[in-house]
Amino acid sequence: MKSNEIKSLGFKKMKIWCILLVVMGFLVGCTSEEDVFVPPGPVDPSAENVTFEVFVPGLRTPSAYGMTQDQEANVNEFTILAFRKDNDMTERLKARVVATSADINNAGNGTGNVTVKVFIPGGAYNRLVLISNANAQVAGLTVGSTDGQGSELALLNAIEYAHSGKWDTATPAYIPMSAQIIAATDNDIIISPGVIKTFNNLKLVRMLAKVNVTNSATASFSLTDVILYNFSENGLLVNDLAKYALSVPQPNLPGSLTVSSTAVTYAAVSNNKLEDEIYTFEAPAATAAGAVSPRIILKGTYAGDGQTYYYPVDFTYGDDRPNGTAKGDFRPIVRNYKYIFNVSKVFGPGFATAAGALNSTGVYTNIEATLIAFDNDFLHVFHDDQNFLATDKEEFVFSFGERNAGSTDNILTLLGSLNWSVTCTEEDGTPVTGGWLSTSVSTGNQGQNVQLQVFVTRLTGSVFRKGYLRIAVEDRFIVRVPVTQTAVFAGSNIYYDAVAGHLTFGGIDDPSKEMYQGVLFKFGSLTGIAPTPANYSTSTVTYPPSGGSTTSSPDWSSIPYTNTGDLVHDQASIAQGKGDICKYLTSQGWAPPGNWRLPTKDELVFILSNGGSWVNGTNTSGNDAGTNSIASGWRNSINNYSYFLPASGNRVNGTGTLYDVGTVGSYWSSSPDGLFCYYLSFDSSVVYPDSSYYRAYGFTIRCIEY
């Protein structure tokens, strides 16, 4: 077969709709937690003290029918069950917290991110179980049992979720999901008063599987309906990861499985596809084809005689079979999996009735259909009608720095139904020059998960370069994964975090802070200056490099800054309150992960180099921390990142008086220009990419990763 290029956003590319549950203690190093100590003072005993940042990735595009991907990932309800291991080594439920709608922030659902903030009573816990969209099912668990009594954990693991008939994709009925955080050692999850704890990188797993059907044999067959027989009507709410992680994954089934006695018919759409409509509980592998097994019946018109027929297709292993199974063996239906039936050929008439198709027990040869099933740990799946390559990333966007064997953000996991090989190319498809892009492995075998590291050298003398990983799946098709090295800016201006007690800024993947006005800085100063009030005085709040804030501020002329020469950042300059504020926040552990610095003039120009546009918005009243919203500013997209620069105004040289909030943005670079310094400036009509002016002005700062 002639090889066909499949671009990164091209033909026959599908993104998987959800992802494997990742649990601390099961998959070490994936889930992390952070403690932030609240400054001394009264502690509100009922204040939110725990944040869960959960992630349900997948394609975020509107759906013309069925359930949209955002709806599949929606967290409508959220319950946290906190277990402690008692003296008799039995885990018992010590707290159940039901989040309110105000506690759940689905604002990031378009990117798969949901944040839940709740209050959990202080204590030492062994396990936190997160239940989404199933509050009623866990409401009956008893809180507070002690030694000698039963285990609510065992009861939780036995809780069933039941549903008959077609899953409601119109309203819709949100899919139950779960995740667990398990202590590395007994009762090692500590919730303390006065400590804000954040658990991030938590990946929820849905308890349903999804089935799609595509008819590619349109010349001989027109698909009109898909009928699902003998599907399960109940399932266990919480996943059993041990079964899920087997080389041949197995479903986690209730003791008594209810099988539907009534089929569900789904009307196929006009383009011979049925997508995002069939959701079903787990089911065991069939022991034989026929009336007692889960089965798909395809109804449609055979072009040979124009009559309507019924064709059976079964859940069986194909070329993607794991070790220990044979092609054609029946396979179970496993939660969080996506099953794609593809009809490639129809040779003749089918059965005259659905019952006839259902009850057939032999191998039916008048139809050729393949079933591809994907573990949802893979977000992106490239396939033809029989084979696939699955990856957990669509592309890589790196900052200027080198990525090597010790890096952690450069790992690509692949799984193919055939052997594959990878080469590196420039953006134009020619071989890489100078060795700036390479990989740790060059081949992979069918059916094996392979972790490949992407290596890049440090980018110097430029702000952008792009290449591709060209992955050839034998002679079937080719997948290209873009690798871009470019300027990567922070997600917000520098602001003051009152809870943490220091200056900080938002990471690139955190759009929630992009409109923060931010605090202001003179050039090369480590002292932040509040954007309120308009007239600066010694009672205006400033933020010294030692942390915290003060209203016993120096007069404007006494705020330290780099008034001559190049920007220097070393111990001597830091001792004088001067240096690169982005590097300083990084060294203090007050910045998002990564290495950050002030951008150069050319890098700062790059953020608005290819256009963008002014955005008018409603601005909120200023505050000392710079966390108020300035919704008027300049927005531009670079390499799939959308940057927003608020028109935060400036404090003028000489008096420190604040001007131009909501109308002008001014951002320092690290590049001096004699007695002046270069900065980026804009208003509603024009961008001034390389202005320079007095260093004693107070401008905002947007850090860059390097």
C-alpha positions as CSV (number, residue, x, y, z in Angstrom):
1,M,0.0,0.0,0.0
2,K,1.3,3.4,-0.8
3,S,2.2,5.5,2.2
4,N,-0.1,8.5,2.8
5,E,0.9,11.5,4.9
6,I,-1.4,12.3,7.8
7,K,-0.7,15.8,9.1
8,S,-0.8,16.7,12.7
9,L,-4.3,18.1,12.2
10,G,-5.2,16.0,9.2
11,F,-7.3,13.2,7.7
12,K,-8.5,10.3,9.9
13,K,-7.0,11.7,13.1
14,M,-9.1,11.0,16.2
15,K,-8.5,12.1,19.7
16,I,-9.5,9.7,22.4
17,W,-12.3,11.0,24.7
18,C,-10.8,10.3,28.1
19,I,-7.8,9.0,30.0
20,L,-6.7,6.4,32.4
21,L,-7.0,7.1,36.1
22,V,-3.7,8.2,37.6
23,V,-3.3,7.5,41.3
24,M,-0.6,8.4,43.7
25,G,0.8,5.2,45.1
26,F,-0.2,3.2,41.9
27,L,1.6,5.3,39.3
28,V,4.3,7.0,41.2
29,G,5.2,10.5,40.4
30,C,2.2,11.5,38.3
31,T,0.1,13.1,41.0
32,S,1.7,15.8,43.1
33,E,0.7,17.9,46.1
34,E,1.7,21.3,47.3
35,D,1.5,22.9,50.8
36,V,1.2,26.7,51.0
37,F,1.5,28.0,54.6
38,V,-0.8,30.9,55.5
39,P,0.9,33.9,57.1
40,P,0.4,34.0,60.9
41,G,-3.0,35.3,62.0
42,P,-6.5,34.0,62.8
43,V,-7.5,30.9,60.8
44,D,-11.0,30.5,59.7
45,P,-11.8,26.9,60.7
46,S,-14.3,26.5,57.9
47,A,-12.3,28.1,55.1
48,E,-11.5,26.2,52.0
49,N,-8.2,24.4,52.7
50,V,-7.8,21.8,49.9
51,T,-7.8,22.3,46.1
52,F,-8.1,19.4,43.7
53,E,-7.0,20.1,40.1
54,V,-8.4,17.3,38.0
55,F,-7.9,16.7,34.4
56,V,-10.0,14.9,31.8
57,P,-8.3,15.4,28.4
58,G,-9.7,14.9,25.0
59,L,-10.8,16.7,21.8
60,R,-12.7,19.9,22.7
61,T,-14.8,20.5,19.6
62,P,-18.5,21.0,19.2
63,S,-20.5,17.9,18.3
64,A,-23.4,18.0,15.8
65,Y,-25.0,15.1,17.5
66,G,-24.5,13.0,20.6
67,M,-22.6,14.2,23.6
68,T,-19.9,16.9,23.1
69,Q,-16.4,16.2,24.5
70,D,-16.9,19.0,27.0
71,Q,-20.0,17.3,28.3
72,E,-18.1,14.0,28.5
73,A,-15.6,15.7,30.7
74,N,-18.0,17.7,32.8
75,V,-17.7,17.6,36.6
76,N,-21.3,18.4,37.7
77,E,-21.0,16.9,41.1
78,F,-18.0,16.1,43.3
79,T,-17.7,14.2,46.6
80,I,-14.4,13.6,48.5
81,L,-14.2,10.6,50.7
82,A,-11.4,10.7,53.2
83,F,-10.2,7.4,54.7
84,R,-7.9,6.7,57.6
85,K,-6.2,3.4,58.5
86,D,-7.2,2.6,62.1
87,N,-5.2,0.6,64.6
88,D,-6.6,-2.7,63.3
89,M,-5.2,-1.7,59.9
90,T,-8.7,-1.3,58.4
91,E,-9.4,1.8,56.3
92,R,-12.5,3.6,57.5
93,L,-14.3,6.7,56.3
94,K,-13.5,9.7,58.5
95,A,-14.9,12.5,56.4
96,R,-17.3,13.0,53.4
97,V,-17.2,16.4,51.8
98,V,-19.8,17.2,49.1
99,A,-18.7,20.2,46.9
100,T,-21.2,22.8,46.1
101,S,-21.6,24.2,42.6
102,A,-19.7,27.3,43.8
103,D,-16.8,25.0,44.8
104,I,-16.5,23.5,41.3
105,N,-14.8,25.6,38.6
106,N,-15.5,24.0,35.1
107,A,-14.2,27.2,33.4
108,G,-11.2,25.3,32.1
109,N,-13.2,22.4,30.8
110,G,-12.4,23.4,27.3
111,T,-8.9,22.2,28.0
112,G,-10.0,19.4,30.3
113,N,-9.1,21.2,33.5
114,V,-11.5,21.4,36.4
115,T,-10.7,22.9,39.9
116,V,-12.5,22.0,43.0
117,K,-11.9,23.9,46.3
118,V,-13.3,22.5,49.5
119,F,-12.8,22.4,53.3
120,I,-11.7,19.0,54.7
121,P,-11.3,18.5,58.4
122,G,-7.7,18.5,59.6
123,G,-6.2,15.0,60.2
124,A,-4.0,12.3,58.8
125,Y,-5.6,10.3,56.0
126,N,-4.6,7.2,54.1
127,R,-6.7,7.6,51.1
128,L,-8.8,10.3,49.4
129,V,-11.4,9.0,46.9
130,L,-12.8,11.5,44.4
131,I,-16.2,10.7,43.0
132,S,-17.7,12.8,40.2
133,N,-21.3,12.9,39.1
134,A,-22.5,10.3,41.6
135,N,-23.2,12.1,44.8
136,A,-26.3,10.1,45.6
137,Q,-24.6,6.8,45.2
138,V,-22.1,7.5,48.0
139,A,-24.3,9.5,50.3
140,G,-25.2,6.5,52.4
141,L,-21.7,5.6,53.5
142,T,-21.3,6.0,57.3
143,V,-18.7,8.5,58.6
144,G,-16.8,7.9,61.8
145,S,-16.8,4.1,62.5
146,T,-14.0,2.9,64.7
147,D,-11.9,-0.2,65.4
148,G,-13.8,-3.5,65.3
149,Q,-16.5,-2.1,63.0
150,G,-16.8,-2.7,59.2
151,S,-14.9,-1.0,56.5
152,E,-16.6,1.6,54.4
153,L,-13.9,1.2,51.8
154,A,-15.2,-2.3,51.1
155,L,-18.7,-0.9,50.9
156,L,-17.5,1.8,48.5
157,N,-15.9,-0.7,46.3
158,A,-19.2,-2.6,46.1
159,I,-21.4,0.4,45.2
160,E,-23.1,-0.1,41.9
161,Y,-24.4,2.5,39.4
162,A,-27.4,1.3,37.4
163,H,-28.9,2.6,34.2
164,S,-31.2,1.0,31.7
165,G,-31.7,1.8,28.0
166,K,-29.9,4.5,26.0
167,W,-27.6,6.8,27.9
168,D,-29.0,10.3,27.7
169,T,-26.7,12.2,25.4
170,A,-29.1,15.1,24.8
171,T,-29.7,16.6,28.3
172,P,-27.1,15.1,29.0
173,A,-26.6,12.6,31.8
174,Y,-23.1,13.4,33.0
175,I,-20.8,10.3,33.2
176,P,-19.7,9.1,36.7
177,M,-15.9,9.3,37.2
178,S,-13.5,8.5,40.0
179,A,-9.9,8.9,41.1
180,Q,-7.9,8.0,44.2
181,I,-5.0,9.5,46.1
182,I,-3.3,6.9,48.3
183,A,-0.6,7.7,50.9
184,A,2.9,6.4,50.2
185,T,3.0,5.3,53.8
186,D,0.1,4.7,56.2
187,N,-1.9,7.9,56.9
188,D,0.6,10.1,55.3
189,I,-1.9,12.6,53.7
190,I,-1.8,15.4,56.2
191,I,-4.5,18.1,56.2
192,S,-3.6,20.9,58.7
193,P,-5.3,24.1,59.8
194,G,-3.6,27.1,58.3
195,V,-2.1,25.2,55.4
196,I,-3.5,25.4,51.9
197,K,-3.0,22.0,50.3
198,T,-3.3,21.5,46.5
199,F,-3.4,18.1,44.7
200,N,-2.8,18.5,41.0
201,N,-2.4,16.4,37.9
202,L,-5.3,14.2,39.1
203,K,-6.7,12.3,36.1
204,L,-10.3,11.1,36.4
205,V,-11.5,7.8,34.7
206,R,-15.0,7.4,33.4
207,M,-16.9,4.3,34.4
208,L,-18.4,3.9,30.8
209,A,-17.0,2.7,27.5
210,K,-17.9,4.4,24.3
211,V,-18.6,2.7,20.9
212,N,-18.4,4.4,17.5
213,V,-19.3,3.0,14.1
214,T,-18.0,4.1,10.7
215,N,-19.1,2.7,7.4
216,S,-16.4,3.0,4.8
217,A,-18.0,0.7,2.3
218,T,-20.4,3.3,1.0
219,A,-20.3,2.1,-2.6
220,S,-22.0,-1.2,-1.6
221,F,-23.7,-0.5,1.7
222,S,-25.6,2.4,3.3
223,L,-25.7,2.3,7.1
224,T,-29.0,3.5,8.6
225,D,-29.1,2.1,12.1
226,V,-26.9,0.6,14.8
227,I,-28.5,-1.8,17.3
228,L,-26.9,-2.7,20.6
229,Y,-27.9,-6.0,22.1
230,N,-27.2,-7.7,25.5
231,F,-25.5,-4.7,27.1
232,S,-24.9,-4.3,30.8
233,E,-27.3,-2.2,32.8
234,N,-25.1,-1.9,36.0
235,G,-21.5,-1.4,36.9
236,L,-19.2,-0.8,39.9
237,L,-18.7,2.9,40.5
238,V,-15.1,2.8,41.5
239,N,-12.4,1.4,39.2
240,D,-10.2,-1.6,40.2
241,L,-6.8,-0.4,38.8
242,A,-5.2,-3.8,39.3
243,K,-7.6,-5.3,36.8
244,Y,-7.4,-2.2,34.6
245,A,-3.6,-2.4,34.4
246,L,-3.3,-6.1,33.4
247,S,-1.6,-6.8,30.1
248,V,-5.1,-8.0,29.0
249,P,-7.3,-5.4,30.8
250,Q,-10.3,-6.8,32.5
251,P,-13.6,-5.2,33.6
252,N,-14.4,-4.5,37.2
253,L,-17.8,-6.2,37.4
254,P,-20.5,-6.3,40.1
255,G,-21.4,-9.6,41.8
256,S,-24.6,-9.8,39.8
257,L,-24.5,-8.3,36.4
258,T,-27.8,-7.2,34.8
259,V,-28.0,-7.7,31.1
260,S,-30.6,-5.8,29.1
261,S,-33.3,-7.9,27.6
262,T,-34.3,-5.0,25.3
263,A,-32.1,-3.8,22.4
264,V,-31.4,-0.1,21.9
265,T,-31.5,1.3,18.3
266,Y,-29.4,4.3,17.3
267,A,-30.2,6.1,14.1
268,A,-27.0,6.5,12.0
269,V,-26.3,10.0,10.6
270,S,-26.3,10.7,6.9
271,N,-22.6,10.4,6.5
272,N,-22.6,6.7,7.5
273,K,-21.2,7.3,10.9
274,L,-22.5,7.0,14.5
275,E,-20.3,8.8,16.9
276,D,-20.6,10.0,20.5
277,E,-24.0,8.2,21.1
278,I,-23.3,4.7,22.4
279,Y,-22.1,4.6,26.1
280,T,-22.2,1.4,27.9
281,F,-21.1,-0.3,31.2
282,E,-18.4,-2.9,31.3
283,A,-19.1,-6.4,30.2
284,P,-17.1,-9.7,30.3
285,A,-15.8,-11.2,27.1
286,A,-18.4,-13.4,25.3
287,T,-17.9,-17.2,25.5
288,A,-19.6,-17.7,22.1
289,A,-21.2,-15.5,19.4
290,G,-25.0,-15.2,19.5
291,A,-28.0,-14.2,21.5
292,V,-26.3,-14.2,25.0
293,S,-23.4,-11.9,24.2
294,P,-22.9,-8.2,23.8
295,R,-23.3,-7.7,20.1
296,I,-23.6,-4.9,17.5
297,I,-26.1,-5.3,14.6
298,L,-25.7,-3.0,11.6
299,K,-28.9,-2.2,9.7
300,G,-28.7,-0.8,6.2
301,T,-29.3,-1.1,2.5
302,Y,-27.2,-3.4,0.3
303,A,-26.6,-1.8,-3.1
304,G,-26.5,-5.2,-4.9
305,D,-30.3,-5.5,-4.6
306,G,-31.5,-2.4,-2.9
307,Q,-32.9,-4.3,0.1
308,T,-32.5,-3.7,3.8
309,Y,-30.5,-6.2,5.7
310,Y,-28.9,-6.8,9.2
311,Y,-25.3,-7.7,9.7
312,P,-23.7,-8.8,13.1
313,V,-20.3,-7.6,14.3
314,D,-18.7,-8.7,17.6
315,F,-16.3,-7.3,20.2
316,T,-13.2,-9.3,19.2
317,Y,-9.4,-8.7,19.1
318,G,-7.8,-7.7,15.8
319,D,-4.3,-6.8,14.8
320,D,-4.0,-4.7,18.0
321,R,-4.4,-7.8,20.2
322,P,-2.3,-7.9,23.4
323,N,0.0,-10.9,24.2
324,G,-1.9,-14.0,25.3
325,T,-4.8,-13.4,22.9
326,A,-5.4,-14.4,19.3
327,K,-7.0,-12.5,16.5
328,G,-10.8,-13.2,16.6
329,D,-10.9,-14.0,20.3
330,F,-13.8,-12.3,22.1
331,R,-12.7,-9.3,24.1
332,P,-14.3,-7.7,27.2
333,I,-15.8,-4.2,27.3
334,V,-13.7,-2.1,29.6
335,R,-14.5,1.2,31.2
336,N,-12.8,4.3,29.8
337,Y,-12.1,2.5,26.5
338,K,-13.2,3.7,23.1
339,Y,-14.2,1.0,20.5
340,I,-14.4,1.9,16.8
341,F,-16.0,-0.5,14.4
342,N,-15.1,0.2,10.8
343,V,-17.0,-1.5,7.9
344,S,-14.5,-1.8,5.0
345,K,-16.4,-4.2,2.7
346,V,-19.9,-5.6,2.2
347,F,-19.9,-8.6,-0.2
348,G,-23.6,-9.6,-0.2
349,P,-27.0,-9.6,1.5
350,G,-27.2,-9.9,5.3
351,F,-29.9,-11.4,7.5
352,A,-33.5,-10.5,6.8
353,T,-34.2,-9.7,10.5
354,A,-32.3,-8.4,13.4
355,A,-33.2,-11.5,15.4
356,G,-31.6,-13.6,12.7
357,A,-28.4,-11.6,12.9
358,L,-28.4,-11.7,16.6
359,N,-28.8,-15.5,16.8
360,S,-26.2,-16.4,14.2
361,T,-23.3,-18.3,15.8
362,G,-20.9,-18.8,12.9
363,V,-18.4,-16.4,11.3
364,Y,-20.4,-14.2,9.0
365,T,-18.5,-13.6,5.8
366,N,-20.7,-11.1,3.8
367,I,-19.3,-8.2,5.8
368,E,-15.7,-7.2,6.6
369,A,-15.5,-5.0,9.7
370,T,-12.6,-4.3,12.0
371,L,-12.7,-3.2,15.6
372,I,-10.0,-1.0,17.0
373,A,-10.0,-0.4,20.8
374,F,-7.9,2.2,22.5
375,D,-6.7,2.6,26.0
376,N,-7.6,6.1,26.8
377,D,-4.2,6.9,28.3
378,F,-3.6,7.9,24.6
379,L,-5.2,11.2,23.6
380,H,-4.4,11.1,19.9
381,V,-5.1,8.2,17.6
382,F,-4.1,8.1,13.9
383,H,-5.5,5.2,11.9
384,D,-6.7,3.8,8.6
385,D,-9.4,1.2,8.3
386,Q,-7.3,-1.6,10.0
387,N,-4.3,-0.2,11.9
388,F,-3.4,2.6,14.2
389,L,-0.8,4.6,16.0
390,A,-1.7,6.1,19.4
391,T,0.3,8.8,21.1
392,D,-0.2,10.7,24.4
393,K,0.8,14.1,22.9
394,E,-0.1,15.9,19.7
395,E,2.9,18.2,19.7
396,F,5.8,19.6,21.7
397,V,6.4,23.3,22.3
398,F,9.7,24.0,24.2
399,S,11.2,27.1,25.5
400,F,14.8,28.1,24.6
401,G,16.5,25.6,26.9
402,E,18.0,22.2,26.1
403,R,15.9,19.1,26.5
404,N,17.9,15.9,27.3
405,A,17.7,12.5,29.1
406,G,17.2,14.2,32.4
407,S,14.2,16.3,31.2
408,T,10.6,15.3,32.1
409,D,8.5,17.4,29.7
410,N,9.9,15.7,26.6
411,I,8.4,12.2,26.8
412,L,6.2,10.8,24.1
413,T,4.4,7.5,24.7
414,L,3.4,5.5,21.6
415,L,1.5,2.3,20.9
416,G,1.0,0.9,17.4
417,S,-0.8,-2.1,15.9
418,L,2.2,-2.4,13.6
419,N,6.0,-1.8,13.9
420,W,7.0,1.8,13.5
421,S,10.1,4.0,13.0
422,V,10.8,7.6,13.6
423,T,13.1,10.2,11.9
424,C,13.5,13.9,12.5
425,T,13.0,16.6,9.9
426,E,13.1,20.3,9.5
427,E,9.8,22.2,9.0
428,D,10.1,21.8,5.2
429,G,10.5,18.0,5.5
430,T,14.3,17.9,4.9
431,P,16.6,16.0,7.3
432,V,17.5,18.0,10.5
433,T,20.6,20.1,10.1
434,G,23.1,20.5,13.0
435,G,21.5,17.8,15.1
436,W,19.3,20.2,17.0
437,L,16.4,17.7,17.1
438,S,16.8,14.0,17.9
439,T,15.1,11.1,19.8
440,S,16.1,8.5,22.3
441,V,14.8,5.6,20.3
442,S,14.2,5.2,16.5
443,T,11.9,2.1,16.3
444,G,9.0,0.4,18.2
445,N,7.4,-3.0,17.9
446,Q,3.7,-3.6,17.4
447,G,1.6,-3.9,20.6
448,Q,4.2,-2.4,22.9
449,N,4.1,0.8,24.8
450,V,7.2,2.7,24.1
451,Q,8.4,5.9,25.8
452,L,10.5,8.1,23.5
453,Q,12.3,11.2,24.7
454,V,12.6,14.2,22.4
455,F,16.0,15.9,22.6
456,V,16.7,19.5,21.5
457,T,19.7,21.7,21.9
458,R,19.6,25.2,23.4
459,L,18.1,27.8,21.0
460,T,20.4,30.8,20.5
461,G,20.4,33.7,18.1
462,S,16.8,33.2,17.2
463,V,13.3,33.2,18.8
464,F,11.8,30.3,16.8
465,R,12.5,27.0,15.1
466,K,10.3,24.1,14.2
467,G,10.8,20.5,13.1
468,Y,8.8,17.2,13.0
469,L,9.0,13.7,14.3
470,R,8.1,11.7,11.2
471,I,6.7,8.4,12.4
472,A,6.2,5.8,9.7
473,V,3.8,2.9,10.6
474,E,5.3,0.3,8.3
475,D,4.1,1.1,4.8
476,R,0.5,2.0,5.9
477,F,0.7,5.7,6.9
478,I,2.9,8.4,8.4
479,V,2.2,10.6,11.4
480,R,4.1,13.9,11.9
481,V,4.4,15.3,15.5
482,P,5.5,19.0,15.5
483,V,8.4,20.1,17.7
484,T,8.7,23.8,18.2
485,Q,11.3,25.7,20.2
486,T,10.3,29.3,20.8
487,A,9.7,32.1,23.3
488,V,7.3,30.8,26.0
489,F,5.9,33.6,28.1
490,A,4.3,33.4,31.6
491,G,0.5,33.3,31.8
492,S,0.2,36.5,33.8
493,N,2.0,39.7,35.0
494,I,3.8,39.5,38.3
495,Y,1.3,40.0,41.2
496,Y,1.2,39.5,44.9
497,D,-0.1,36.3,46.4
498,A,-1.6,37.3,49.7
499,V,-2.0,33.7,50.8
500,A,1.5,32.7,50.0
501,G,2.9,36.0,51.2
502,H,5.2,36.8,48.2
503,L,5.2,37.9,44.6
504,T,4.5,35.4,41.8
505,F,3.0,35.0,38.4
506,G,0.8,32.5,36.5
507,G,2.2,29.6,34.5
508,I,1.7,29.4,30.7
509,D,-1.1,26.7,31.1
510,D,-3.0,28.8,33.7
511,P,-5.3,31.3,31.8
512,S,-7.2,32.2,34.9
513,K,-4.8,35.0,35.8
514,E,-4.1,36.4,32.4
515,M,-6.1,39.6,33.1
516,Y,-4.4,40.4,36.4
517,Q,-3.2,44.0,36.3
518,G,0.0,43.1,38.2
519,V,2.3,45.2,40.3
520,L,4.8,47.6,38.8
521,F,8.6,47.7,38.8
522,K,11.3,50.2,38.0
523,F,13.9,48.7,35.6
524,G,16.1,46.1,37.3
525,S,14.3,46.5,40.6
526,L,13.4,43.6,42.9
527,T,10.8,45.7,44.7
528,G,7.2,45.5,43.5
529,I,5.0,48.6,43.7
530,A,1.2,48.4,44.2
531,P,-0.9,49.8,41.4
532,T,-3.1,51.7,43.9
533,P,-3.6,54.4,44.9
534,A,-2.9,56.7,41.9
535,N,-0.6,59.1,43.8
536,Y,2.5,57.4,45.2
537,S,3.5,58.1,48.8
538,T,5.5,56.3,51.5
539,S,2.3,54.7,52.6
540,T,1.7,53.0,49.2
541,V,2.1,49.3,49.5
542,T,5.4,47.9,48.2
543,Y,6.7,44.3,48.1
544,P,10.4,43.9,49.1
545,P,12.4,41.0,47.8
546,S,12.4,39.4,51.3
547,G,8.7,38.7,50.9
548,G,5.5,40.1,52.4
549,S,4.4,43.6,52.0
550,T,4.9,46.9,53.7
551,T,3.2,50.3,54.0
552,S,6.4,51.9,55.3
553,S,7.7,52.3,51.8
554,P,10.7,54.3,50.6
555,D,10.0,57.5,48.7
556,W,9.8,57.1,45.0
557,S,13.4,58.2,44.3
558,S,14.7,55.8,46.9
559,I,13.3,52.6,45.4
560,P,16.4,50.7,44.2
561,Y,16.7,50.0,40.5
562,T,19.4,49.6,37.8
563,N,19.9,53.2,36.8
564,T,22.9,52.7,34.5
565,G,24.6,49.9,32.5
566,D,23.5,46.4,31.8
567,L,21.0,44.4,33.9
568,V,23.1,42.4,36.4
569,H,21.8,39.6,38.5
570,D,24.2,38.3,41.1
571,Q,24.5,38.1,44.9
572,A,26.0,41.6,45.1
573,S,23.1,43.2,43.0
574,I,20.5,41.2,44.9
575,A,21.9,42.5,48.2
576,Q,21.2,46.0,46.8
577,G,17.6,45.1,45.8
578,K,18.5,45.0,42.1
579,G,18.5,42.3,39.5
580,D,16.2,40.2,37.3
581,I,12.9,39.8,39.2
582,C,11.9,36.8,37.1
583,K,15.2,35.0,38.0
584,Y,14.8,36.0,41.6
585,L,11.3,34.6,42.0
586,T,12.5,31.4,40.3
587,S,15.4,31.1,42.7
588,Q,13.1,31.6,45.7
589,G,10.7,28.9,44.6
590,W,8.0,31.6,44.1
591,A,7.6,31.1,40.3
592,P,5.8,28.4,38.4
593,P,7.9,25.3,37.5
594,G,10.7,26.1,35.0
595,N,13.5,28.7,34.6
596,W,12.3,32.3,34.1
597,R,13.9,35.6,33.3
598,L,13.1,39.0,31.9
599,P,12.7,38.9,28.1
600,T,15.1,40.7,25.8
601,K,13.9,43.4,23.5
602,D,13.6,41.1,20.5
603,E,11.8,38.4,22.6
604,L,9.3,40.9,23.9
605,V,8.7,42.2,20.3
606,F,8.0,38.5,19.3
607,I,5.0,38.2,21.6
608,L,3.1,40.7,19.3
609,S,5.2,40.2,16.2
610,N,2.6,38.5,14.0
611,G,-0.3,40.8,14.8
612,G,-3.1,40.2,17.3
613,S,-5.7,42.7,18.2
614,W,-6.9,45.1,20.8
615,V,-9.6,43.8,23.1
616,N,-12.1,46.1,24.9
617,G,-13.3,44.7,28.2
618,T,-14.7,45.7,31.6
619,N,-12.0,46.5,34.1
620,T,-12.4,46.0,37.8
621,S,-11.2,48.4,40.5
622,G,-7.6,48.2,41.3
623,N,-6.2,46.6,44.4
624,D,-2.8,46.6,46.1
625,A,-1.9,43.0,45.0
626,G,-2.5,43.6,41.3
627,T,-5.0,40.8,41.1
628,N,-7.9,42.9,39.8
629,S,-9.0,42.3,36.2
630,I,-7.8,44.6,33.4
631,A,-9.9,43.2,30.5
632,S,-8.7,45.8,28.0
633,G,-5.5,45.0,26.3
634,W,-3.8,43.2,23.4
635,R,-4.3,39.6,22.5
636,N,-2.2,37.5,20.2
637,S,-1.8,33.8,19.5
638,I,1.7,32.3,19.0
639,N,2.3,28.5,18.5
640,N,-1.0,27.5,20.0
641,Y,-0.6,29.8,23.0
642,S,-3.0,32.7,23.4
643,Y,-1.3,35.6,25.2
644,F,-3.2,38.5,26.7
645,L,-1.3,41.6,27.8
646,P,-3.5,43.8,30.0
647,A,-3.3,47.6,29.5
648,S,-2.1,47.9,33.1
649,G,-0.9,51.5,32.9
650,N,2.4,52.9,34.4
651,R,3.9,55.0,37.2
652,V,5.8,57.9,35.8
653,N,9.4,58.9,36.4
654,G,9.9,61.5,39.2
655,T,6.6,61.2,41.2
656,G,5.4,57.6,40.7
657,T,1.9,58.8,39.8
658,L,-0.2,56.2,38.1
659,Y,-1.5,56.8,34.5
660,D,-3.2,55.1,31.6
661,V,-4.8,52.1,33.4
662,G,-7.1,50.4,30.8
663,T,-5.7,52.3,27.9
664,V,-1.9,51.7,27.7
665,G,0.3,48.7,28.4
666,S,4.0,49.1,29.2
667,Y,6.3,46.1,29.7
668,W,10.0,46.1,30.6
669,S,12.6,44.1,28.6
670,S,16.0,43.3,29.9
671,S,17.8,45.3,27.1
672,P,19.3,48.7,28.0
673,D,19.5,51.6,25.6
674,G,22.1,53.9,27.0
675,L,20.5,55.8,29.9
676,F,17.1,54.4,28.8
677,C,15.8,50.8,28.5
678,Y,13.7,49.2,25.8
679,Y,10.1,48.3,26.6
680,L,7.0,47.1,24.7
681,S,4.1,49.6,24.7
682,F,0.7,49.6,23.1
683,D,-2.7,51.3,23.1
684,S,-6.0,50.5,21.4
685,S,-4.7,51.5,17.9
686,V,-1.0,50.6,17.7
687,V,1.8,48.6,19.1
688,Y,5.2,50.2,19.7
689,P,7.5,47.2,19.7
690,D,10.9,48.8,20.5
691,S,10.3,52.0,22.6
692,S,12.9,53.1,25.1
693,Y,12.5,55.5,28.0
694,Y,13.7,56.4,31.5
695,R,14.5,53.5,33.8
696,A,12.8,55.0,36.8
697,Y,9.3,54.5,35.3
698,G,7.1,51.8,36.9
699,F,6.1,49.2,34.3
700,T,4.6,45.8,34.4
701,I,6.6,42.6,33.8
702,R,5.9,39.5,31.8
703,C,8.5,36.8,32.4
704,I,9.8,34.4,29.8
705,E,10.9,30.7,30.2
706,Y,14.4,29.8,29.1
